[in-house]
Structures are given as structure tokens and as C-alpha cells.
Amino acid sequence: MIPARLASRRLPRKPLADLGGTSLVVRVWERVSALGVVDAVAVATDSDEIAAVCRAAGAAIVMTDETLESGTHRVAQAVARGGLEAGVVVNVQGDEPFVAADAVRVAVEEVRAGWDVGTVATPVRTAAAWRDPAVVKVVRGEHGRALYFSRSPIPHSRDGGPTAEALGEGDFLRHVGVYAYTPEALARWAALPAAPLERIEQLEQLRPLAAGMGIGVGVVPDAARGVDTPEDLEAARSRWAAERG
């Protein structure tokens, strides 16, 4: 399920932004459909504009309410309204046009290993990305359990900024916008009240974490950044053009 809405703060009308001659959300749908990892793909949206563009491309659509708080709430409502049955529900955010098959597989594997929710991270790589509030960081505990997600540079290095070598290892991780859930965990997450830390950081995954739900974080060697800002969009366009050279 790919959740998409027009009300992005940092990049207005983001799902309809042009990437290689069509909209960003359609590129995400095309990418996920081509991975061969999931059994079915649909776009969950509250926007008639997004729905029309996606239908024209051949995507399945589930319409959802405008008032939903997060992408996970949109996915949960879409699953319920669509009457969909699944052992695992995967949420690929609508700004991940270069999502890789291994990221989706790893998220699903975390759920099959027993976590309520599975997600993915990759080494941060650069000090600039580690400090960038548009880049969400995650720290893990035993067996890959998520301890915290933040826009701040975590874990904090008391002796100064981490070295380039350290940034390429498993203690300094960037979150990748892919989630997997059991249907029960998805419904539980959607029913939870908002959490104070979620409001502060503006990160939806802090809601289930604060409620004690287990989030398993699998690590992949590398992953493209999502499109969160105008700068990200330009980088995505450059990559798209280079790959089709």
C-alpha cells in the first residue's frame, strides 16, 4: 500500500511533482509493482487529483478520509475499506521512487521474526546527513529493536562528531521509509492516541514505540533517500536522468 496526500509541508503537492515525465507517486507505484516482492499494490489517497493520475497509469486506488493523521492511518483505513486480506501489510511511502526489493524484504522479515512492525535503516554515511533534520535517524537495541527515531543527530557523540568510518557502520543509521505490519499491529497502531514525542519530532513511528509496540529495524547496505524537500526532488531528477542516460 502506497499512502499519498497533497498536504506536504516541505514540498507542496509532492505526490504530483514531475519525475521523468510523470508524477512522483506513479513512479513509486511503478517501482513497487516491478520489484516482484509483494502480491498486490495499491495507492491509498484522499485526493481526487492523485487518484485520477494513478488510475490513468493503471494503479489500483483506495480512497481514504482527508482527516487521517498519518500514512499508517491511511494504510489501515485502506486495508479495512478495500476488504483486503493479508498475512503482512507493507507500507511504502509515496516519496520513495527508488525503493529497493531488499528493503521491502527486510521489513517483511522483521515481522515474520516476531516484531509487531518491521522497518528498515541504512548507514548514514555523511556528517551532513547525520545533522540534517530532514533525514530521520534511528538507534537500535538488542536484536534490532528500535529504541528511538529522531530528526536530531543520534546517537550523540560526546567526543565530537562521528568519524567517516563510524558513519558507515551500524551505530549511525538513517531510517528508510518502508514499514511492514501484521494486520493486528496495523489496526492497533491506528487506534492509539497521539504521543507527546510524536508531536515534538513530527514522526509517526514514535506513537507505537511510546505505546510499547515492538519495532524491528533491519539494516540494508545502502538505500536511496526519499523525496522530502525541493533539494531531494532535484537529486531524484538527476538520478532518474542519469540512470536512463
C-alpha positions in Angstrom: 0.0 0.0 0.0 1.3 3.4 -1.0 -0.2 6.3 1.0 -0.2 9.7 -0.7 -1.7 13.1 0.1 -1.2 16.6 -1.3 -0.7 18.4 2.0 3.1 18.1 2.3 4.6 20.9 4.3 8.2 20.9 2.9 7.3 20.1 -0.7 3.8 21.3 -1.6 1.8 18.9 -3.8 4.7 16.4 -3.6 3.0 13.3 -5.0 2.2 15.1 -8.2 5.8 16.5 -8.7 7.2 15.6 -12.0 9.9 12.8 -12.1 10.9 11.8 -15.6 7.7 12.9 -17.2 5.2 11.5 -14.8 4.2 12.1 -11.2 6.3 11.0 -8.2 3.5 8.8 -6.8 3.2 7.0 -10.1 6.9 6.4 -10.2 6.7 4.8 -6.7 3.8 2.6 -7.8 5.7 1.5 -10.9 8.8 0.8 -8.8 7.0 -1.3 -6.2 5.0 -3.2 -8.8 8.1 -4.1 -10.7 10.0 -5.4 -7.6 8.1 -8.7 -7.6 8.2 -8.9 -3.8 4.5 -8.3 -2.8 1.3 -9.9 -4.1 -0.6 -6.7 -4.8 0.0 -3.0 -4.9 -2.5 -0.1 -4.4 -2.4 3.6 -3.7 -4.3 5.0 -0.7 -5.2 8.6 -1.1 -7.7 11.3 -0.1 -7.1 13.3 -3.3 -9.2 13.1 -6.4 -6.2 14.5 -8.4 -3.8 11.8 -7.2 -6.5 9.2 -7.8 -7.0 10.3 -11.3 -3.3 10.4 -12.2 -2.8 6.9 -10.7 -5.8 5.4 -12.3 -4.6 6.7 -15.7 -1.4 4.8 -15.1 -3.2 1.6 -14.3 -2.8 1.7 -10.5 -5.5 0.3 -8.1 -6.8 3.1 -5.8 -8.5 3.1 -2.4 -10.0 6.4 -1.4 -9.5 7.4 2.3 -10.6 10.3 4.5 -8.9 13.7 4.4 -8.7 13.9 8.2 -6.3 11.0 8.8 -3.2 11.8 10.8 -0.5 9.8 9.1 0.4 7.4 6.3 -0.1 4.5 8.6 -3.6 5.6 9.4 -4.3 5.9 5.7 -2.9 2.4 5.0 -5.0 1.0 7.9 -8.2 2.6 6.6 -7.4 1.5 3.0 -6.9 -2.1 4.1 -10.2 -2.0 6.0 -12.2 -0.3 3.2 -10.7 -2.4 0.5 -11.7 -5.6 2.3 -8.1 -6.8 1.8 -6.8 -9.9 3.5 -3.0 -10.2 4.0 -0.6 -12.0 6.2 1.7 -8.9 6.2 0.8 -5.4 5.1 3.6 -3.3 3.6 3.6 0.5 3.6 6.0 2.1 1.0 5.7 5.8 1.5 4.8 7.7 -1.7 8.1 9.6 -1.8 10.4 6.5 -2.3 10.8 6.3 -6.1 14.0 4.2 -5.8 13.0 1.8 -3.1 14.8 -1.5 -3.4 13.5 -5.0 -3.2 15.8 -5.9 -0.4 14.4 -3.0 1.7 10.8 -4.4 1.3 12.0 -8.0 2.0 13.9 -6.9 5.1 10.9 -5.1 6.6 8.7 -8.2 6.0 11.3 -10.5 7.5 11.3 -8.4 10.7 7.5 -9.0 11.0 8.0 -12.7 10.3 10.6 -12.8 13.0 8.0 -11.7 15.6 8.1 -8.0 15.7 4.8 -6.1 15.6 6.2 -3.7 13.0 9.2 -4.1 10.7 11.1 -1.3 9.1 14.5 -0.6 7.5 17.6 1.5 8.1 20.9 2.0 6.4 24.2 3.7 7.5 24.0 7.5 7.4 27.4 7.8 5.6 27.9 11.5 5.9 28.1 14.1 8.7 25.8 16.4 6.7 23.1 13.8 6.5 23.6 12.9 10.2 22.9 16.6 11.1 20.1 17.2 8.6 16.7 17.3 10.3 15.1 16.1 7.0 17.0 12.8 7.5 15.3 10.6 10.1 17.8 8.7 12.3 17.1 5.6 14.4 19.0 3.8 17.1 18.6 0.1 17.8 18.9 -2.1 20.8 19.1 -5.9 21.3 18.1 -8.0 18.3 17.5 -4.8 16.2 14.7 -3.4 18.4 14.1 0.3 17.7 14.9 2.4 20.7 14.2 5.8 19.2 13.7 7.7 16.0 14.7 11.4 15.7 15.4 14.2 13.3 18.3 15.1 15.6 21.8 13.6 15.1 21.6 10.4 17.2 23.3 8.7 18.8 25.1 11.8 20.2 28.9 11.5 20.1 30.2 13.2 23.3 33.7 13.3 22.0 32.7 15.2 18.9 31.2 14.4 15.6 31.5 10.7 14.5 34.3 9.8 12.1 33.5 9.0 8.5 34.3 5.3 9.3 31.9 5.3 12.2 29.1 6.8 10.0 29.4 3.8 7.6 28.8 1.3 10.4 25.7 0.1 12.2 25.5 2.5 15.1 24.7 5.6 13.0 21.6 4.7 10.9 19.2 6.5 8.6 15.6 5.4 8.6 14.2 4.2 5.2 10.5 4.9 4.5 9.3 1.3 4.4 7.1 -0.4 7.0 5.6 -3.8 7.4 2.9 -4.8 9.9 0.8 -7.7 10.9 -2.9 -6.8 10.3 -3.4 -6.8 14.0 -0.5 -4.5 14.7 -1.6 -2.1 12.0 -5.1 -1.9 13.5 -3.6 -1.4 17.0 -1.2 1.4 15.8 -4.1 3.2 14.0 -6.2 3.1 17.2 -3.5 4.6 19.5 -3.8 8.1 20.8 -1.1 10.6 19.7 2.1 10.6 21.8 3.9 13.7 23.1 7.2 12.7 21.5 5.4 12.1 18.1 4.1 15.7 18.2 7.6 17.1 19.1 9.5 15.2 16.4 6.6 15.0 13.9 7.4 11.3 13.4 4.5 8.9 13.3 6.6 5.9 14.3 7.1 7.3 17.8 3.4 6.6 18.6 3.6 2.8 18.6 7.1 3.0 20.1 5.8 5.0 23.1 2.9 2.6 23.5 5.3 -0.3 23.9 4.9 -1.9 20.5 8.0 -3.7 19.2 9.5 -2.3 16.0 12.2 -4.4 14.4 14.8 -2.5 12.3 16.6 -4.4 9.7 19.7 -2.9 8.1 20.5 -2.9 4.4 23.9 -1.8 3.0 22.5 1.1 1.1 19.3 2.8 0.2 18.3 5.9 -1.8 16.9 8.9 0.1 13.2 9.6 -0.2 11.9 12.9 -1.6 11.2 15.2 1.3 12.5 18.6 0.2 12.9 20.6 -3.1 16.6 19.6 -3.0 15.7 15.9 -2.7 13.4 16.3 -5.7 16.2 17.8 -7.8 18.6 15.0 -6.7 15.9 12.4 -7.7 15.5 14.0 -11.1 19.3 13.9 -11.6 19.4 10.3 -10.6 16.5 9.4 -12.9 18.1 11.1 -15.8 21.5 9.5 -15.2 20.0 6.0 -14.9 18.3 6.4 -18.3 21.3 8.2 -19.7 
